[in-house]
Amino acid sequence: MPMGFKPRSVRNANHSRRFRFVLLIVGCLVVTMTFLVVSKPQALFLSNIGLGTSLLPPQSDHDAVNGDDHGIQGSHSAQSSQVLESNKEKAEGGEKNVIVVDSTPTEETNIHKLTETRTETEENGMSITSDDPTSNQEETHDRLALPTISNYTINDPTQGDATVVLEHSDGGDQIQTPERKPLCDDSDRRTDVCDMYGDVRIPGNSSSIIFVEASKTEQKELWQIHPYPRKGDEACFKGVRELSVKAGSEAPPCTINHDAPAIVFSTGGYAGNLFHDFTDLLVPLFLTARPFDGEVQFAVTDFKNWWITKYLPVLQKLSKYPAIDFDKDKEVHCFKQVKVGLRAHNEFHIDPARDPGGYTMLDFTKLTRSAFSLARETLVNVEDLSARKPKLLIIARKQSRAFTNINEIVEMAEGLGYEVVVEEADAGSDIATVARTVNSCDVMMGVHGSGLTQMVFLPLNATIIQIVPWGGLEGKAMLDYGNPAKEMGLHYVQYSIAIDESSLTEQYPRDHPVFTDPMSFHSRGFQVLRSMFMDNQNVKLDVNKFKDVLWKALEHLIQ
């Protein structure tokens, strides 16, 4: 046997053993990595970028539902969620742990443990530290915050719909609680709206609406809502009952179960003023109820029977069921869906870009004409006018902003070939009779005021002439009636009176700021503006000047 053969064999055996050992180590690493990739992929990738299991806040879906977010209380960005705080926590004034649940459009749930005032706190013997030490108060309040439940666990977020598993501290059974959004949305500048799906109960003769949770948990939610779309108007809200919308596991048993959803709103506030009847109630009610195609139940607080009777034809177009008197009814009404409050856009206006159904003021006026069975949908052209005189409706106010030379105006209009109808705006007038009168006319004119609201009954392509009193009120006039008229498919004309046509000349000298600087009164608040230019001013039209306006309206009719 050659020298050196045996040592070489030993070395080869050692190399072989080391090679097998290395393969064993590599195999173990492969198996470990495979296990981690399959079971907890987020632990691998997110830890590398310092986020752990926390992700960036998702884009809020509030804009898609509610549109404009810029409100009286400030604005929220499109990528922030509304903060929900427990009223119990507010009362106790203590620092409470919160679980922040962000839902993404891909149904992936991300859990963030935060505190309201510091990064670490002690409660129920458990220390909770913020995942992101750089986060601040504003970031916390941009997310949906729910009160912490002790001994909680969260199921695997990769398993479809997010579910929070709550485990009682007494060792009882686990409770599966589906994640949900806050009951109410207060981001809109004009109205607060609550939208609830599930077991919702409305106890009669109360001020409460209860969203019944599936189980007893420590989760609390309470909202105080004025169901009338004039947010921030304290004078208005003195006549609107405040309702409590809350979530809880305790509620009275149902006495009446409804298949149709419910809409809760108030006929308090400024109801009774013709303009506010439409801009605060009927138009928002159309926006909120029309998508249900009649299968919706109205529950009305501050119930005014005369108001319901007056607008019953419109209400019956929107709901197949008699309205419930929220304040006096003694039953416990149970629904699967309830909306509290009415969706609303600007004054006397529908923005189709903000409405999920794409509704417009044309849709609203079409429903209104149908509700009162009005004869004319569209103004008939010259062939019809050749057989009859064009009809002019003059809205004559009784008190402020009244025409002081109405007879002279009528005589001038008749001289141009108009058949003239003079109607005094009266809140107590039979609305069906008013609707038929307005619908029969081709041109309607009046001084800025609620009587112009009756233009909703005009046929398409008719002409509306708004006379604007002295005082720099052109912008308000356009907002309240000019823009809505155009959106209704009407021909709009705006006529601003001169100083000589105002009764203010009988009260103030020509060098008074009322005439030399009327805009200075605008900066002193609406009440001063109203008192100066709206409540204490009448109009004496210069019929020679105004003749040109009526002549142009006549030309529009025969084109």
SULTA-V285054 format. One line per field, one symbol per residue. ss: DSSP state (h for helix, s for strand, l for the rest). A space follows every 50 residues. Layout:
ss: ???
This chain:
ss: llllhhhhhhhhhhhhhhhhhhhhhhhhhhhhhhhhhhhlhhhhhlhhhl lllllllllllhhhhhllllsllsllllllllllllhhhhhhllllssss ssslllllsssssssllllssssllsssslllllllhhhhllllssslll llssllllllllsssssllllllssssslllllsslllllllssssssss sssllllsssssllllllllsssssslllllllhhhhllllsssssssll lllllsslllsssssslllllllhhhhhhhhhhhhhhhhhhhlslsssss slllhhhhhhlhhhhhhhsllllssllllllsssssssssllllllllll llllllllllhhhhhhhhhhhllllllslllhhhhlllllssssssllll llsllhhhhhhhhhhlllssssssllllllhhhhhhhhhlllsssssllh hhhhhhhllsllsssssslllllhhhhhhhhhhhhhhlllssssssllhh hshhhhllllllhhhhlhhhhhhhlhhhhhhhhhllllslllhhhhhhhh hhhhhhhhl
